[in-house]
Amino acid sequence: MIIDLRSDTVTKPTKAMLDAMLNAEVGDDVFNEEPTVNALEKKIATLFGKEAGLFCPSGTMTNQIAIKVHTQPGDELLCDATAHIYNYEGGGISSNSGVQAKLINGERGRISAQQVLENINPTYDWLTHTRLVCIENTANRAGGSYYSFQEMQKLKEVCTHNNLNYHLDGARIFNAIVENDYTPLDLGNLFDSISVCLSKGLGAPVGSVLLGNNEFIRKARRVRKVFGGGMRQAGYLAAAGIYALDNNINRLKDDHKRAKQLANTMLKLSFIESVLPVDTNIIIFNLNTKIKPEDFVLKLASQNIKAVGFGKQAIRFVTHLDFTDDMLTKVEATLVQMDT
Ligand SMILES: *Cc1c(COP(=O)(O)O)cnc(C)c1O
């Protein structure tokens, strides 16, 4: 039994998902005649109450397209210092869009309306135009923390009053939704654009969808083609996305429960210095300085448990669809044994 805690992207399609993929009706999406891609885009747009959706190969592409459509070269966007768009998208903000990021030190990955307000530039000739606010929910680098509806709404008000576009990197938005009292429709109302990943907790093999109004998605479609993301018979992949939306949202709570249980066990171990609060399916913890993270990862690997270092003394575990209760028991036992 191999236990892979590196990411929630490591899941493999189940038999039922593969059946849905095999049975998909397909066409050429660049000619806009892909029935299953169209069905997926419509389904998720309707769920969030947005006019249109655009199926893309990755969440990096949906975020980068959104940034390009919302801005002009020389503009500035505001995001948290730990944001995926800034740290893990290969410098795409500057290379794809000619835009610079002003980083805000939020609280566990969450920026506040007040912080945004303080970072908007006045309109002098020598200052950069502040054009876009991007938030991440749940926040990956910060350990899977989520925003409350009220916080997101306050940010929206600042955006509206200051003529800023408002983008949600919702790679793990359903992990936030199942823990909160807000719905996809509530979020669709707030944001100008939303990126949703199907290949994280939802368990599809590939794909993310960008949501917005018709005019935004029309422009986004063109940028997707320029970025090399125009796909042909992508309905086989979209079918997996439809299956994931129909079957894998509510079960995310199980991933969160397992992550919390694992974190509670880890808090008692002497070689673990600290564990970040676990709100969803991500556990980030720090080893004490007596252990090198590389050695710890190797030790786990020798027990068929895969994990990744997350900077300095930190390690990240992510629970997901293919991480079962039996695996949880085995990981707990392995960690406890390391402590003796
Ligand atoms: C995974 C992730 C993305 C998109 O990543 P891809 O690997 O390009 O699909 C975007 N934002 C966040 C917060 C993520 O965790």
The ligand as a Tripos MOL2 file, in Angstrom:
@<TRIPOS>MOLECULE
LIG
   15    15     1     0     0
SMALL
NO_CHARGES

@<TRIPOS>ATOM
      1 C1         -3.1120   23.9020   -7.4050 C.3       1 LIG1
      2 C2         -3.4450   25.3320   -7.3120 C.ar      1 LIG1
      3 C3         -3.6520   26.0950   -8.4680 C.ar      1 LIG1
      4 C4         -3.5440   25.5560   -9.8720 C.3       1 LIG1
      5 O1         -2.5660   24.6530  -10.0740 O.3       1 LIG1
      6 P1         -2.4090   23.7720  -11.4090 P.3       1 LIG1
      7 O2         -1.4520   22.7430  -10.9570 O.co2     1 LIG1
      8 O3         -1.8830   24.6920  -12.4410 O.co2     1 LIG1
      9 O4         -3.7620   23.2160  -11.7780 O.co2     1 LIG1
     10 C5         -4.0030   27.4150   -8.3000 C.ar      1 LIG1
     11 N1         -4.1580   27.9420   -7.0760 N.ar      1 LIG1
     12 C6         -3.9910   27.2380   -5.9610 C.ar      1 LIG1
     13 C7         -4.2390   27.8710   -4.6350 C.3       1 LIG1
     14 C8         -3.6130   25.9060   -6.0270 C.ar      1 LIG1
     15 O5         -3.4380   25.2120   -4.9020 O.3       1 LIG1
@<TRIPOS>BOND
     1     1     2 1
     2     2     3 ar
     3     2    14 ar
     4     3     4 1
     5     3    10 ar
     6     4     5 1
     7     5     6 1
     8     6     7 2
     9     6     8 1
    10     6     9 1
    11    10    11 ar
    12    11    12 ar
    13    12    13 1
    14    12    14 ar
    15    14    15 1
@<TRIPOS>SUBSTRUCTURE
     1 LIG1         1 GROUP 0 **** ****
